[in-house]
Amino acid sequence: MIIYSVMPMELIMENMEAMSEIQYEETEIDGVKMVVERTPQTSEAKIVRLLSWNPQDYLNPRFAPGTTIYFRPNA
């Protein structure tokens, strides 16, 4: 990766360690595959992006990036 910036590299790279703790995983909800960002202590996740071939899935507000979803534990 090449970064061209007038800002010092220390400012650009200062939170890189915190980004490595983020857990992304692929999941499927109602037949729509997506990548979510898991919250470590709770059963919540935030939608990062969709992996669907159907354009109607991208128009559904339930699957908008940034939407919080909740997982139920499997019994």
Secondary structure, DSSP 8 states (H G I E B T S, - for coil): -----SS-HHHHSTTHHHHTT-EEEEEEETTEEEEEEE-SSSSEEEEEEE--S-HHHHH-GGG-TT-EEE-----
